[in-house]
C-alpha cells in the first residue's frame, strides 16, 4: 500500500510538472505575440502606455511559474517540501500584485493588507534563513551554545 501511494504521488507530481511547464511555454509565447503585435500595430508611445503593464505582469507570472518548477524539482529530489522556496514564491506573487496594481485603483486598506503580508513573508523568509544557517553550523561541528537560539526544529 505504501509503495502504491508513493508511486501515485510521483505520478501526480510529474503530471503537475508537465502542466506547469506547458503553461509557462504558452505564457512565453503569449509574451512574444503581445510584444510583436504591440510594436507592429501601435505607435511606440501607445504601446508603452497600453501594453507595457500587461507585459510586465506576464513576465512576473513566468517568474512565479519558474519558482514553482524549482519547488517541484526540490520536492522530487529530496521528497520534502522546501519551505524557503514556497515562501519565495509567495513573496514574488505578492510583489507582482504590488508592482502591477495601480495605486489609484486600489483602496488604502488593500495596500496596507498587501504590505502587511509582504512584511510577514519577508520576516518568515529571514527566520528560515537564520535557522537554516544555524542548523548548517550545528551539522558542521559548531557548539549549539555558540549559536544562540535553537532552530533545529525547523524543517527547511
Secondary structure, DSSP 8 states (H G I E B T S, - for coil): -HHHHHHHHHHHHHHHHHHHHHHHHHHHHHHHHHHHHHHHHS-HHHHHHHTHHHHHHHHHHHHHHHHHHHHHHHHHHHSS--HHHHHHHHHHHHHHHHHHS-TTTS-HHHHHHHHHHHHHHHHHHHHHHHHHHHHHHHHTT--GGGG-S--TT---
